[in-house]
Structures are given as C-alpha cells and as structure tokens.
Amino acid sequence: MIQLAAALFHLRRGNLAGAQRLYERALGKLAEADPVHRGLPTRPQPLSSYQDLSLRSSARLLS
C-alpha cells in the first residue's frame, strides 16, 4: 500500500512516469493480498481516476 501512496504522491507532483512505475508495482503486490485488509480495500482504481482527482484538487488550491 505504501507503493500506491508513493505513486499518488508522484502523480500529484506531476511525475507521471514515476507514478505509473510505482502504481504498476503496487498492483502486482496488491494482487496477492485479500480484497480487503483491516477494513481497507486493496484493489485500487485505475491511475487515470486518481489523476482526475489530483487535477481537480490542484485547481481548487489555485483558485
């Protein structure tokens, strides 16, 4: 899950290559996990959906 968090951090900062690389690693590791761990879902959404959220969030910060 830490790799997914790091991928989202890279995405937020505009490092798409780093975000994609970490996201793919996270998917590989999370595929081995149970669908829910300690009440948290372990099946992330597609990276593009996070990018949309990141862009909207950044736009709100700038306005």
Secondary structure, 3 states (H helix, E strand, C coil): CHHHHHHHHHHHCCCHHHHHHHHHHHHHHHCCCCCEECCEECCCCCHHHHHHHHHHHHHHHHC
